[in-house]
Amino acid sequence: MLTSFGIYNSQGQITINSSNVVDVGDDVQIASDTLGIGITLGASGANQTWDFSTVSEHELDTLYFQDPASLAGNGNFSSSNMGMIDTSEDSVYFFLTKNSSILRIDGSYAIQDGTGITFPYESMLITFPSTMGTSYNESWNGILLNIFIGQLGIDSLKVTRGSETSSTIDGWGDVTTPLGTFASLRQITQENSIDTTWIYQAGSWGIIDATTATVLEVDPISYDTTRNASWLSNDPSTKFPIIQINYEADGSINSADWLKATPNPLGIDQPFAEEKEVLLYPNPAQNNITIATKLINNSQIKIYDVTGKLVASEQFNKASITLSVSNFNNGLYFYNINDVNGNVLYSNKFVVAK
């Protein structure tokens, strides 16, 4: 029982398997320390103690892990078996593959100015089983973006990426954050990538010239290195990195994302629970949502977008009501059920993904 609340002293090294990480139906709250002041990575090796109890909360986001078939752009990722919506990314949908051996990002689909754009990059997150010393190296080369330009004598533009990623589990022990203390493994990951911008004109592809690159506000060639340290646990109340720290080669810290609350299932298509009394489906929604509830007494449903703007309000006095969301933009929405006096009886959230 104490383990489920994060009160744990490690007696030995743990192992991370596929069952220890998120799955379809989980939602995860992530707090971000965007300054990294006072944070240090700590040591590698066995039986370590890492204390990040003083991290700050500057931002708070939620990750929703979904059936990928419910997300926009799913046709471009037919082999993915898990999708994700991140509330910090507007109209962006991520696609992943999870099995007994790997958890990998397959790419993403973004809606920009009403146009869907596919980003089919691949990035390994972890291999299973993982213990201290587990490592992998992978490389990926492909087209990241290909769009029609039709101006400046340019037919099309594309961006290619070459990346190399290395990962190793370099330590085990106890990690502490504001959520609690957990037996964990530390994973160190480094990705080196090169993005090249090409244009198609006069019947052939070539790297974009500096003048055209300036006009289009792109870089002909860009280099990037990303370094992350992640602490993972097999505690059933986590299922996501306890904390992930982004850092530079000299060890200086850029930011830290930490698990704010233990993952909870979205409750999609679940039967009524006595304490819940409300069921909203489908979630994510495309055209309509149905809200079924026992809270019937001239109740009112109010729906708000992520900025707090009221986008819909409906009075009802029956066991269920169906509302159209066909004119809603893709994204996260919150709803309240109020009684006749305006008191909030119930609050929750849903996602629109077309």
N, C-alpha and C positions, 0 to 999 in steps of 0.2 A: 504493500500500500504506500509506504514512504517513497518508493521508487517512482511512483506515478506523479508525485509532487516534486520530483527533482532533488530529493534529499538522499544522497547516495555517496558512499565512499568506495572507490574502486578497489577490488581485491586482486585484480589481474587484468590483462588485456582483453578487450572485447572484440567481436567480429561484427562487421556490418554486412548484412545480406539484403536481398531485394525486398524482403518483407519489412525491413526497418526504415524504408523511405516512403515518401508520399505516393498516393495512388488516386485514381479517379474517384471523385466525391469528397476529397479533402479540401479545406480552405485553411490558409496559413497567414497569420498576421506577422509582418516584418517591420520592426522599427529600425531606423537608420541614424547613426551618428555620422554626420556629414563632415565633421571637423577632425575627428581622430585624436583630439588633444589628450595627452596622458596615456595613450594606449601603446603598449609594446607587444611584439609577437611572442616573446618568451622563448624558452629553450625547446629543442627537440629531444627525442629519446624516450626511454621507458619511465613509467610511474611519475609523470610530471604533474604539476599543479599550475593551471592557468587561471588567473583571476581577472575577469573583465566586468566586475560588478558595478564599476563606476561609469560604464558607457552611458552616453546621453541619448535622448530621443528627440531628434530634430524633425523627422518625417515618419509617417506611419502608412503602410500600404498593405493590401491584402492580395494574396495569390489564390486563384480559384483553379483547381485541377478538375478538368471536365472530360466527358466523352468527346473525342476530337470531332466526331460527326456533327456535334451541335455548334461548332465554331465556323465562322466565315473563313473561306479559303481551304477548307478541309480536303477538297478534291485534289489539291496540289501535294498533299502529304498522305497518300492513301495507305502507306505502310505504318504510319504513326498510330499508336494505341492509347495516347494520352494527350490532352490539350491543356493549355493554361492561359488564363487571363490575369494580367497584372494591372492593378488599379492605378499604378504610376505611369502606365503606357496607354495613351488614348487610342482606341481603335486598332490595337495590335494584338494578334493572337499567335500563341506559341504552340509548336507541335513537338512531341517527344516520343521516344521509344523506351519502354521499360520491359525488361524480362529478367530471367534469373541470373543473367550475366552482366547486364549493363543498364545504365540510365543515361540517355543521350538526348540532346536537343537536335531535332532534324531541321529546324528552320522556323520562320515566322511569316505571317501574312498581315500586311498593314493596309488600312484604308486611308488614303491621303487625297484630299480634295475630291472625294467621291470615287476615286479610282483605287482598285485593289492591286497591291504590289506584293509579289512573292519573293522572299529572301531565303533561298534553299541552302543555307550553310549548315554544316554539321559540327557538333561540338560535344565530346564525351564529358559527362559530369562525374561518373564514378563507375568502377567495375566491381562485380561481386564474385566471391566474398572478398572483403577488404580487411586486412590486418596490418600491423606495422611491417613495413617493407614492401607492401603491395605497390606496384607501380605500373604505369603504362605510358607509351608514347604513340602519338597519332599525328597524321598530317591530312590536310584537306586542300584540294585545289578545285576551283569551279567558278561559275558565273554567279556573282552576288546580285547583280541588277542588270536588266536589259530593257531600255525604254526608247520609244520613238521620239525624235527631236523635231525634224522637219523644218529647220531654220538654220541660218548662218552657213548654208551649204552642207549641213550635216544631216544625214539620214537618221542615224541611231547612235545611242551612247550605251556603253556597258561598263560595268565595274567587275573585275575579276579579283579573287582573293586566293592567296596561298598562305596557309597557316600551319604551324607546328606546335603541338601541345605536349607538355610532359607533366606527369603527376606522380607523386609518391606519398605514401603514408609514412611520416617521419617521426611520429611520437604517439604515445597513449598516456592517459591519466585522467584527472578530474578537471573539468572546465566549469567556471562559475560566471553567470551573467545575472541580470536582475530577475530572470525567470527561475533560477535555482542552480544547483550543482549537479553535474551529470558525468558519468563515466563516458569517455570519448576517445576517438582517434583524431589526430590532426592530419589533414590532407594539404599538401603544398602543390599548387598548380601554376604553371607559367605557360602563356600562349604568346608566340611571336607571329605577327601577321604582316603581310604586304598586300595593300590594295592598289590596283592599277586601273586608271580610267582610260578607256578606248573610245574612239569615234569611228563611225563608218561613213566614209565619203569617197567619191570618185571610184566606187566599186571595191574598196578594200578597207580593212580594219587597220588602225594605227594608234599608237599612244597619243593622247590629246596634247596639242601644242600649248605652250605657256600662255599665249595670248587668248586662245579660245577658253582655256581653263579659267582664266581670270574673269572672262565675260560670264561664264556659266557658274562661277564660284565653286569650282571643284579643284582637287589636287590631282596632278598627273600621277604621282606615286606617293603613297603615304605608308609609314611604318608605325607599328604599335606593339608594345609589349605590356601584357596584363599579368599581374602577379596576385594570387589570392591564397590565403590560408583559411581553411574551413575546419570546424570542429563538428564531428558527427557522432551521434550516440545510437545505441540499439534500444534505448529506453522507449517503450511504446507510446509515451506521451509526447515525443518530439517529432520523429519522422521527417525532419528537415534539419539542415545545419543549425546548431545552437547559435553559432556566430560565424560570420565570414568577413575577413579583413582584407581590404585591398591595400597593397603597399608597394613601395618603390625598391629598387635594387639596394639602396643604402639602408633599408629597414624603416624608413619614415612611413607613417601611416596616412593614407588618403581618406579612408572611410571605413565604417564597420556596419554591417547589417546583422541584426540579432533577432532571434525568435522572441516575439513579444508575448505570445500566448500559445498554448498547446493546440495543435491542429484539431479542427472540428469538422465532421461531415456536414455537407450542405443540406442533407435531409431531402434530396430530390426523390420524389415518388415514394416517400416514407408514409406509413399509416400515422394517424393521429396519435400523439403522445399526450397523456393527461395534462402535463404542464405546458405543452406547446399550444394546443387549441387552434392553431392556424397552419394551413398548408397552402403554399403557392407553387403552381406548376404551369407550364414547363419552366425550368430554370437551368440554362439560359433560355430566353424567349426570343421568338422572331416576330410574330404578328400579334399574338394575344397572350394574356396571362389569366389564369383562373385562381381566385383566392377562395378557399373553403374554410369556414371558421364557425366556432360555437359562440363567438362574441357578437351575438345578434341582438341589437336593441337600438334601432335607428342609427346604426353605426356609420361612420364615414371613413373612407380610405383616402389618404393623401400620399402622393408620390412626389419625391424630390430627386433632382439630379445631384451630382457630386459637389456642385457649388452651393447647394442648399436652396436652389430655386424650385418653387412649386410648379410641377409640370402637368399634374392631373389631380382631380378631386372628384370623388363619386360617393353619393349617399346610397346605402343599401339596408335591407331588412330581410335578408334571406340567408340560407345556409351557404350559398356560394355566389360569386359574381365573376363575370368574364369581362376583361377590359382590353381594349385595343392598344398595342404599343407599336403599331406599324409606322407611326410618324415619329417615334423616338429615335435618337441617334444611338449607335452602338456604345455600350459602356455600362457602368454600374449605377444603380438607382436604389434609393431607400424609400421605405413606405411605413406609414403609421396607420393604425386603426384607432380612431377616436370614438369616444362615447358621445351621447347627445349633448353633453356639457363641454365637449372639446378636450376632455382628459384623454391622454394617450394610454390605450389598453395594451398595445402590442406594437413592436417595431422590428423590422428586419430589412433585408436587402435582396435584390435580384439583379441579374445581368441580362442585357439585350445584346444579342449577337446574331446578325443577319448574314 
